[in-house]
Amino acid sequence: MQKNYEDSVKELEQIIRELESKNISLEESIDKYERGIELYKYCSNVLKEYEGRVKNIIDENSDILKEKHDDRY
């Protein structure tokens, strides 16, 4: 669907600006709204995937992270 997350966010931000400008037709507004929903879903899924990856990294390294945290006190 998209090249990457950052490009998708930029496109979504542009769509929001265009929708807020009120200088577009109803048909164009609906098309942009639909595209915005697609981009939102894509970005949301990417963030969920990254969140899962971070949780896995933390879980796999919890002993190391706990030791570092305990050394601070």
A tleap script that builds the chain and sets N, CA, C and O, in Angstrom:
source leaprc.protein.ff14SB
mol = sequence {
  NMET GLN LYS ASN TYR GLU ASP SER VAL LYS
  GLU LEU GLU GLN ILE ILE ARG GLU LEU GLU
  SER LYS ASN ILE SER LEU GLU GLU SER ILE
  ASP LYS TYR GLU ARG GLY ILE GLU LEU TYR
  LYS TYR CYS SER ASN VAL LEU LYS GLU TYR
  GLU GLY ARG VAL LYS ASN ILE ILE ASP GLU
  ASN SER ASP ILE LEU LYS GLU LYS HIE ASP
  ASP ARG CTYR
}
set mol.1.N position { 0.827 -1.189 0.000 }
set mol.1.CA position { 0.000 0.000 0.000 }
set mol.1.C position { 0.874 1.256 0.000 }
set mol.1.O position { 0.799 2.061 -0.929 }
set mol.2.N position { 1.690 1.427 1.020 }
set mol.2.CA position { 2.506 2.626 1.173 }
set mol.2.C position { 3.978 2.264 1.157 }
set mol.2.O position { 4.362 1.135 1.463 }
set mol.3.N position { 4.796 3.243 0.796 }
set mol.3.CA position { 6.232 3.041 0.825 }
set mol.3.C position { 6.714 2.852 2.256 }
set mol.3.O position { 7.464 1.920 2.549 }
set mol.4.N position { 6.282 3.738 3.140 }
set mol.4.CA position { 6.682 3.611 4.541 }
set mol.4.C position { 5.749 4.424 5.443 }
set mol.4.O position { 4.889 5.171 4.977 }
set mol.5.N position { 5.948 4.252 6.707 }
set mol.5.CA position { 5.103 4.898 7.713 }
set mol.5.C position { 5.180 6.425 7.612 }
set mol.5.O position { 4.155 7.108 7.623 }
set mol.6.N position { 6.394 6.946 7.514 }
set mol.6.CA position { 6.579 8.392 7.505 }
set mol.6.C position { 5.869 9.046 6.319 }
set mol.6.O position { 5.227 10.084 6.480 }
set mol.7.N position { 5.981 8.447 5.128 }
set mol.7.CA position { 5.287 8.983 3.951 }
set mol.7.C position { 3.775 8.929 4.141 }
set mol.7.O position { 3.056 9.835 3.719 }
set mol.8.N position { 3.307 7.880 4.765 }
set mol.8.CA position { 1.870 7.734 5.004 }
set mol.8.C position { 1.359 8.805 5.950 }
set mol.8.O position { 0.282 9.363 5.738 }
set mol.9.N position { 2.122 9.094 6.988 }
set mol.9.CA position { 1.728 10.136 7.937 }
set mol.9.C position { 1.702 11.493 7.242 }
set mol.9.O position { 0.781 12.281 7.452 }
set mol.10.N position { 2.705 11.767 6.419 }
set mol.10.CA position { 2.729 13.040 5.689 }
set mol.10.C position { 1.516 13.177 4.780 }
set mol.10.O position { 0.891 14.236 4.724 }
set mol.11.N position { 1.185 12.103 4.069 }
set mol.11.CA position { 0.022 12.143 3.195 }
set mol.11.C position { -1.260 12.348 4.001 }
set mol.11.O position { -2.133 13.120 3.605 }
set mol.12.N position { -1.366 11.659 5.120 }
set mol.12.CA position { -2.544 11.805 5.975 }
set mol.12.C position { -2.664 13.239 6.493 }
set mol.12.O position { -3.762 13.796 6.519 }
set mol.13.N position { -1.554 13.835 6.903 }
set mol.13.CA position { -1.571 15.220 7.366 }
set mol.13.C position { -2.011 16.162 6.250 }
set mol.13.O position { -2.754 17.112 6.498 }
set mol.14.N position { -1.560 15.907 5.028 }
set mol.14.CA position { -1.957 16.740 3.890 }
set mol.14.C position { -3.460 16.618 3.631 }
set mol.14.O position { -4.135 17.611 3.364 }
set mol.15.N position { -3.966 15.404 3.713 }
set mol.15.CA position { -5.402 15.186 3.520 }
set mol.15.C position { -6.204 15.952 4.567 }
set mol.15.O position { -7.221 16.567 4.246 }
set mol.16.N position { -5.756 15.917 5.796 }
set mol.16.CA position { -6.448 16.624 6.877 }
set mol.16.C position { -6.471 18.125 6.592 }
set mol.16.O position { -7.504 18.775 6.751 }
set mol.17.N position { -5.327 18.673 6.169 }
set mol.17.CA position { -5.277 20.103 5.842 }
set mol.17.C position { -6.257 20.433 4.716 }
set mol.17.O position { -6.966 21.439 4.773 }
set mol.18.N position { -6.291 19.584 3.700 }
set mol.18.CA position { -7.187 19.822 2.570 }
set mol.18.C position { -8.651 19.741 2.991 }
set mol.18.O position { -9.474 20.546 2.555 }
set mol.19.N position { -8.966 18.779 3.828 }
set mol.19.CA position { -10.353 18.661 4.294 }
set mol.19.C position { -10.747 19.845 5.167 }
set mol.19.O position { -11.891 20.296 5.116 }
set mol.20.N position { -9.826 20.344 5.954 }
set mol.20.CA position { -10.106 21.482 6.819 }
set mol.20.C position { -10.204 22.790 6.039 }
set mol.20.O position { -10.807 23.752 6.518 }
set mol.21.N position { -9.621 22.835 4.851 }
set mol.21.CA position { -9.620 24.074 4.072 }
set mol.21.C position { -10.996 24.414 3.514 }
set mol.21.O position { -11.277 25.583 3.250 }
set mol.22.N position { -11.839 23.439 3.332 }
set mol.22.CA position { -13.203 23.618 2.830 }
set mol.22.C position { -13.237 24.167 1.402 }
set mol.22.O position { -14.272 24.663 0.957 }
set mol.23.N position { -12.125 24.084 0.688 }
set mol.23.CA position { -12.059 24.565 -0.683 }
set mol.23.C position { -12.126 23.424 -1.685 }
set mol.23.O position { -11.639 23.555 -2.808 }
set mol.24.N position { -12.720 22.316 -1.293 }
set mol.24.CA position { -12.823 21.178 -2.198 }
set mol.24.C position { -14.285 20.743 -2.289 }
set mol.24.O position { -15.100 21.028 -1.411 }
set mol.25.N position { -14.581 20.050 -3.372 }
set mol.25.CA position { -15.960 19.613 -3.600 }
set mol.25.C position { -16.341 18.499 -2.631 }
set mol.25.O position { -15.483 17.890 -1.993 }
set mol.26.N position { -17.629 18.250 -2.535 }
set mol.26.CA position { -18.119 17.179 -1.678 }
set mol.26.C position { -17.560 15.835 -2.143 }
set mol.26.O position { -17.122 15.026 -1.326 }
set mol.27.N position { -17.575 15.602 -3.441 }
set mol.27.CA position { -17.061 14.340 -3.989 }
set mol.27.C position { -15.586 14.158 -3.648 }
set mol.27.O position { -15.170 13.075 -3.235 }
set mol.28.N position { -14.797 15.215 -3.819 }
set mol.28.CA position { -13.376 15.151 -3.500 }
set mol.28.C position { -13.171 14.947 -1.992 }
set mol.28.O position { -12.270 14.221 -1.571 }
set mol.29.N position { -14.008 15.591 -1.200 }
set mol.29.CA position { -13.927 15.422 0.257 }
set mol.29.C position { -14.146 13.967 0.657 }
set mol.29.O position { -13.426 13.426 1.497 }
set mol.30.N position { -15.140 13.347 0.048 }
set mol.30.CA position { -15.434 11.942 0.359 }
set mol.30.C position { -14.271 11.052 -0.066 }
set mol.30.O position { -13.871 10.152 0.672 }
set mol.31.N position { -13.727 11.303 -1.262 }
set mol.31.CA position { -12.577 10.516 -1.734 }
set mol.31.C position { -11.385 10.669 -0.805 }
set mol.31.O position { -10.719 9.688 -0.473 }
set mol.32.N position { -11.118 11.889 -0.388 }
set mol.32.CA position { -9.987 12.132 0.513 }
set mol.32.C position { -10.237 11.519 1.890 }
set mol.32.O position { -9.320 10.983 2.511 }
set mol.33.N position { -11.462 11.599 2.356 }
set mol.33.CA position { -11.807 10.985 3.645 }
set mol.33.C position { -11.574 9.482 3.586 }
set mol.33.O position { -11.024 8.892 4.516 }
set mol.34.N position { -11.993 8.874 2.495 }
set mol.34.CA position { -11.804 7.431 2.325 }
set mol.34.C position { -10.309 7.080 2.300 }
set mol.34.O position { -9.886 6.112 2.932 }
set mol.35.N position { -9.528 7.856 1.580 }
set mol.35.CA position { -8.085 7.632 1.530 }
set mol.35.C position { -7.475 7.838 2.914 }
set mol.35.O position { -6.588 7.090 3.325 }
set mol.36.N position { -7.948 8.847 3.625 }
set mol.36.CA position { -7.452 9.102 4.968 }
set mol.36.C position { -7.701 7.932 5.909 }
set mol.36.O position { -6.853 7.601 6.738 }
set mol.37.N position { -8.860 7.310 5.777 }
set mol.37.CA position { -9.172 6.134 6.604 }
set mol.37.C position { -8.211 4.994 6.279 }
set mol.37.O position { -7.734 4.310 7.185 }
set mol.38.N position { -7.927 4.787 5.006 }
set mol.38.CA position { -6.977 3.740 4.608 }
set mol.38.C position { -5.598 4.005 5.207 }
set mol.38.O position { -4.951 3.098 5.732 }
set mol.39.N position { -5.162 5.249 5.122 }
set mol.39.CA position { -3.858 5.612 5.677 }
set mol.39.C position { -3.834 5.444 7.190 }
set mol.39.O position { -2.849 4.963 7.750 }
set mol.40.N position { -4.916 5.838 7.850 }
set mol.40.CA position { -5.000 5.695 9.303 }
set mol.40.C position { -4.880 4.223 9.703 }
set mol.40.O position { -4.149 3.884 10.634 }
set mol.41.N position { -5.597 3.360 9.000 }
set mol.41.CA position { -5.538 1.927 9.302 }
set mol.41.C position { -4.121 1.394 9.114 }
set mol.41.O position { -3.615 0.643 9.947 }
set mol.42.N position { -3.491 1.787 8.015 }
set mol.42.CA position { -2.130 1.335 7.735 }
set mol.42.C position { -1.185 1.794 8.853 }
set mol.42.O position { -0.427 0.990 9.394 }
set mol.43.N position { -1.232 3.085 9.196 }
set mol.43.CA position { -0.342 3.617 10.229 }
set mol.43.C position { -0.602 2.958 11.584 }
set mol.43.O position { 0.336 2.648 12.318 }
set mol.44.N position { -1.855 2.749 11.903 }
set mol.44.CA position { -2.212 2.101 13.158 }
set mol.44.C position { -1.646 0.681 13.221 }
set mol.44.O position { -1.117 0.263 14.251 }
set mol.45.N position { -1.761 -0.048 12.123 }
set mol.45.CA position { -1.227 -1.412 12.074 }
set mol.45.C position { 0.288 -1.432 12.198 }
set mol.45.O position { 0.846 -2.297 12.873 }
set mol.46.N position { 0.956 -0.484 11.552 }
set mol.46.CA position { 2.414 -0.403 11.654 }
set mol.46.C position { 2.817 -0.140 13.099 }
set mol.46.O position { 3.733 -0.782 13.613 }
set mol.47.N position { 2.144 0.797 13.756 }
set mol.47.CA position { 2.468 1.101 15.153 }
set mol.47.C position { 2.229 -0.090 16.066 }
set mol.47.O position { 3.017 -0.340 16.978 }
set mol.48.N position { 1.150 -0.828 15.829 }
set mol.48.CA position { 0.880 -2.031 16.630 }
set mol.48.C position { 1.981 -3.071 16.436 }
set mol.48.O position { 2.403 -3.727 17.388 }
set mol.49.N position { 2.438 -3.211 15.195 }
set mol.49.CA position { 3.519 -4.159 14.907 }
set mol.49.C position { 4.803 -3.745 15.626 }
set mol.49.O position { 5.476 -4.582 16.227 }
set mol.50.N position { 5.140 -2.466 15.565 }
set mol.50.CA position { 6.341 -1.983 16.246 }
set mol.50.C position { 6.214 -2.115 17.757 }
set mol.50.O position { 7.185 -2.442 18.439 }
set mol.51.N position { 5.038 -1.864 18.272 }
set mol.51.CA position { 4.810 -2.018 19.698 }
set mol.51.C position { 5.060 -3.470 20.115 }
set mol.51.O position { 5.683 -3.729 21.144 }
set mol.52.N position { 4.572 -4.405 19.313 }
set mol.52.CA position { 4.806 -5.816 19.596 }
set mol.52.C position { 6.275 -6.163 19.557 }
set mol.52.O position { 6.761 -6.929 20.390 }
set mol.53.N position { 6.987 -5.605 18.596 }
set mol.53.CA position { 8.429 -5.855 18.503 }
set mol.53.C position { 9.162 -5.335 19.727 }
set mol.53.O position { 10.042 -6.008 20.264 }
set mol.54.N position { 8.795 -4.126 20.170 }
set mol.54.CA position { 9.441 -3.545 21.354 }
set mol.54.C position { 9.138 -4.387 22.585 }
set mol.54.O position { 10.027 -4.631 23.402 }
set mol.55.N position { 7.901 -4.831 22.725 }
set mol.55.CA position { 7.544 -5.684 23.870 }
set mol.55.C position { 8.355 -6.973 23.851 }
set mol.55.O position { 8.819 -7.431 24.895 }
set mol.56.N position { 8.528 -7.559 22.668 }
set mol.56.CA position { 9.331 -8.777 22.558 }
set mol.56.C position { 10.778 -8.526 22.953 }
set mol.56.O position { 11.385 -9.340 23.649 }
set mol.57.N position { 11.326 -7.414 22.514 }
set mol.57.CA position { 12.705 -7.080 22.875 }
set mol.57.C position { 12.830 -6.922 24.380 }
set mol.57.O position { 13.780 -7.421 24.984 }
set mol.58.N position { 11.883 -6.237 24.982 }
set mol.58.CA position { 11.906 -6.042 26.441 }
set mol.58.C position { 11.777 -7.380 27.150 }
set mol.58.O position { 12.521 -7.655 28.091 }
set mol.59.N position { 10.841 -8.216 26.710 }
set mol.59.CA position { 10.648 -9.525 27.339 }
set mol.59.C position { 11.895 -10.389 27.224 }
set mol.59.O position { 12.287 -11.054 28.183 }
set mol.60.N position { 12.511 -10.380 26.056 }
set mol.60.CA position { 13.701 -11.207 25.840 }
set mol.60.C position { 14.902 -10.711 26.631 }
set mol.60.O position { 15.836 -11.473 26.880 }
set mol.61.N position { 14.887 -9.455 27.025 }
set mol.61.CA position { 16.024 -8.870 27.715 }
set mol.61.C position { 15.667 -8.351 29.098 }
set mol.61.O position { 16.363 -7.496 29.646 }
set mol.62.N position { 14.597 -8.863 29.655 }
set mol.62.CA position { 14.120 -8.350 30.945 }
set mol.62.C position { 15.147 -8.535 32.057 }
set mol.62.O position { 15.275 -7.680 32.933 }
set mol.63.N position { 15.871 -9.638 32.026 }
set mol.63.CA position { 16.881 -9.850 33.064 }
set mol.63.C position { 17.970 -8.785 33.009 }
set mol.63.O position { 18.383 -8.252 34.040 }
set mol.64.N position { 18.422 -8.487 31.826 }
set mol.64.CA position { 19.465 -7.471 31.657 }
set mol.64.C position { 18.935 -6.102 32.061 }
set mol.64.O position { 19.608 -5.344 32.759 }
set mol.65.N position { 17.730 -5.800 31.617 }
set mol.65.CA position { 17.145 -4.502 31.941 }
set mol.65.C position { 16.892 -4.364 33.438 }
set mol.65.O position { 17.061 -3.286 34.007 }
set mol.66.N position { 16.489 -5.460 34.067 }
set mol.66.CA position { 16.238 -5.431 35.509 }
set mol.66.C position { 17.538 -5.196 36.271 }
set mol.66.O position { 17.569 -4.429 37.233 }
set mol.67.N position { 18.611 -5.858 35.840 }
set mol.67.CA position { 19.906 -5.676 36.489 }
set mol.67.C position { 20.361 -4.224 36.375 }
set mol.67.O position { 20.829 -3.640 37.353 }
set mol.68.N position { 20.227 -3.650 35.204 }
set mol.68.CA position { 20.628 -2.243 35.018 }
set mol.68.C position { 19.797 -1.329 35.909 }
set mol.68.O position { 20.321 -0.387 36.502 }
set mol.69.N position { 18.518 -1.606 36.002 }
set mol.69.CA position { 17.617 -0.792 36.832 }
set mol.69.C position { 17.997 -0.932 38.304 }
set mol.69.O position { 18.030 0.062 39.029 }
set mol.70.N position { 18.286 -2.161 38.756 }
set mol.70.CA position { 18.641 -2.394 40.157 }
set mol.70.C position { 19.960 -1.730 40.531 }
set mol.70.O position { 20.137 -1.314 41.677 }
set mol.71.N position { 20.882 -1.626 39.590 }
set mol.71.CA position { 22.173 -1.005 39.865 }
set mol.71.C position { 22.056 0.482 40.140 }
set mol.71.O position { 22.969 1.075 40.714 }
set mol.72.N position { 20.973 1.086 39.750 }
set mol.72.CA position { 20.812 2.515 39.939 }
set mol.72.C position { 20.535 2.869 41.397 }
set mol.72.O position { 20.723 4.018 41.799 }
set mol.73.N position { 20.104 1.925 42.172 }
set mol.73.CA position { 19.689 2.214 43.552 }
set mol.73.C position { 20.721 1.768 44.557 }
set mol.73.O position { 20.525 1.938 45.760 }
savepdb mol mol.pdb
quit
